[in-house]
Amino acid sequence: MSRILLLFTIFAFISSGFTTEQASQNEADEIRTLLESRDDEIKELLGPEDTEYTQDQRDRLRSMINDIIDFESLAAYALGSTFDEISEDEREEFISLFATIIRDQSLNRLDIYRAEVSYEEIEVENGSARVSTIARLENVRTPVDYAMKKENDEWVITDMIIDEVSTAESYNRQFQSIIRQRGFEALLESLRRRAART
């Protein structure tokens, strides 16, 4: 190999490393901007403490909080291997019920969305990301991490890890316990009742 060709090969290798690193940094910045913008919009709509909300405001808050969540991925992880064993109709109903319950639960404690959030680290690799944050509310610091993926050129949340407890894993344990004891249909019926109460 000639000296010129060798230098060109080394330069190309180094340049490709910088390109990959820069792309990851750009995506990390994109994620930070997305989450910070969402956080600001939620806080603005929340207004001061003890605010009374109209149904329209509650609907808008529900959308802001949840529209970034990939409920299908979260539901698939929560249901485990059963997700691939059930019919397409059952799968669609399960995702719909699961999303309805989580969306409505998100409005149970609106004060938590007033927390100040600092972004500790954002790691991006091959279309997936892990976002580590600290939420501070009334002098209480809570680690909140997000597992994310890029889907159709948009970043979505696939899991939330709050104080080292995974939302998807928590639901997985609950759901698997019900399925082992009473079967999937019993779980589905339980979710139907819970969704009907929301």
C-alpha positions in Angstrom: 0.0 0.0 0.0 1.4 3.4 -1.0 2.0 6.0 1.7 -0.7 8.3 0.2 -3.3 5.5 0.1 -2.4 4.6 3.7 -2.8 8.2 4.9 -6.1 8.5 3.0 -7.4 5.2 4.6 -6.4 6.4 8.1 -8.1 9.8 7.5 -11.3 8.2 6.2 -11.4 5.9 9.3 -10.9 8.8 11.7 -13.4 11.0 9.8 -16.0 8.2 10.0 -15.6 8.0 13.8 -16.1 11.8 14.1 -19.2 11.6 11.9 -20.8 8.8 14.0 -19.9 10.7 17.2 -21.3 13.9 15.8 -24.5 12.2 14.7 -25.0 10.7 18.2 -24.5 14.2 19.7 -27.0 15.7 17.3 -29.6 13.1 18.2 -28.9 13.6 21.9 -29.5 17.4 21.4 -32.7 16.6 19.5 -33.9 14.4 22.4 -33.1 17.0 25.0 -34.9 19.7 23.0 -37.9 17.5 22.6 -38.2 16.6 26.3 -37.5 20.2 27.5 -40.0 21.6 25.1 -42.6 19.1 26.3 -41.8 19.8 29.9 -42.2 23.6 29.4 -45.5 23.2 27.6 -46.9 21.0 30.4 -45.7 23.5 33.1 -47.2 26.4 31.3 -50.6 24.6 31.0 -50.5 23.5 34.7 -50.2 27.1 35.9 -49.8 27.8 39.6 -50.6 25.3 42.3 -54.2 24.6 43.3 -55.3 25.5 39.8 -58.7 24.2 38.8 -58.7 22.6 35.3 -61.5 22.4 32.7 -62.1 19.2 30.9 -60.4 20.7 27.8 -57.3 21.5 29.9 -57.2 18.0 31.3 -57.5 16.5 27.8 -54.7 18.7 26.6 -52.5 17.7 29.6 -53.3 14.0 29.0 -52.1 14.4 25.4 -49.0 16.3 26.2 -47.9 13.8 28.9 -48.7 10.7 26.9 -48.4 11.3 23.2 -44.7 10.8 23.2 -45.1 7.3 24.7 -45.0 4.2 22.4 -47.8 2.3 24.0 -47.4 -0.7 21.7 -43.7 -1.3 22.7 -44.6 -0.7 26.4 -47.5 -3.1 26.2 -45.5 -5.8 24.4 -42.8 -5.7 27.1 -45.4 -5.7 29.9 -47.2 -8.7 28.4 -44.1 -10.7 27.6 -44.3 -13.8 25.5 -48.1 -13.8 25.7 -48.1 -10.7 23.4 -47.0 -12.9 20.5 -49.4 -15.8 21.4 -52.7 -13.9 21.4 -54.7 -13.0 18.3 -54.4 -9.6 16.5 -57.8 -8.5 17.8 -56.8 -9.4 21.4 -53.5 -7.6 20.9 -55.2 -4.4 19.6 -57.7 -4.4 22.5 -55.0 -5.0 25.1 -52.9 -2.1 23.8 -55.9 0.2 23.7 -57.0 -0.7 27.3 -53.5 -0.5 28.5 -53.0 3.0 27.0 -56.3 4.2 28.3 -55.4 3.2 31.9 -51.9 4.8 31.8 -53.2 8.0 30.1 -55.8 8.4 32.9 -53.4 7.5 35.7 -51.1 10.2 34.4 -53.6 12.9 35.6 -53.8 11.5 39.2 -50.9 13.6 40.5 -50.4 16.6 38.3 -48.0 18.2 40.8 -45.2 15.8 39.9 -45.0 17.6 36.5 -44.0 20.8 38.3 -40.7 19.2 39.2 -37.5 20.8 38.0 -35.7 18.4 35.7 -32.0 18.3 35.1 -30.6 16.2 32.3 -27.6 14.2 33.6 -26.8 12.1 30.5 -28.2 11.1 27.1 -26.7 8.1 25.4 -27.7 7.4 21.8 -26.8 4.3 19.8 -28.3 2.7 16.7 -31.7 4.4 17.0 -32.1 3.8 20.7 -31.4 6.1 23.6 -31.2 6.2 27.4 -32.0 9.5 29.0 -30.9 10.0 32.7 -32.6 12.8 34.6 -33.0 14.1 38.1 -36.5 15.4 39.0 -36.5 17.8 42.0 -39.8 18.6 43.8 -40.1 20.0 47.3 -36.5 19.2 48.1 -36.9 15.6 47.0 -34.6 14.3 44.3 -35.9 11.4 42.1 -33.9 9.7 39.4 -36.1 9.4 36.3 -34.7 7.6 33.2 -36.3 7.1 29.8 -35.7 4.4 27.3 -36.4 5.7 23.9 -36.3 4.7 20.3 -36.5 6.5 17.0 -39.6 5.5 15.0 -40.7 7.2 11.7 -38.0 9.9 12.4 -39.5 10.7 15.8 -38.2 9.8 19.2 -40.7 8.0 21.5 -40.5 6.7 25.0 -40.6 2.9 25.4 -40.1 2.7 29.2 -39.8 5.0 32.2 -37.5 4.0 35.1 -38.5 5.9 38.2 -36.2 5.6 41.2 -34.6 2.5 39.5 -38.0 0.9 39.1 -39.0 0.1 35.4 -42.6 0.8 34.5 -42.6 -1.9 31.9 -41.1 -4.5 34.3 -43.6 -3.5 37.1 -46.6 -4.1 34.8 -44.9 -7.3 33.5 -44.8 -8.8 37.0 -48.4 -7.9 37.7 -49.7 -9.2 34.4 -47.7 -12.4 34.4 -49.0 -13.2 37.9 -52.6 -12.8 36.7 -52.0 -14.8 33.6 -50.3 -17.7 35.5 -53.2 -17.9 38.0 -56.2 -17.1 35.9 -55.2 -16.8 32.2 -55.0 -14.0 29.7 -58.8 -13.5 29.4 -59.0 -12.8 33.1 -56.4 -10.1 32.7 -58.2 -8.6 29.7 -61.5 -8.5 31.7 -59.7 -6.8 34.6 -58.3 -4.2 32.3 -61.8 -3.7 30.7 -63.2 -2.9 34.2 -60.4 -0.6 35.1 -60.6 1.3 31.8 -64.4 1.6 32.2 -63.9 3.4 35.5 -61.6 6.1 34.1 
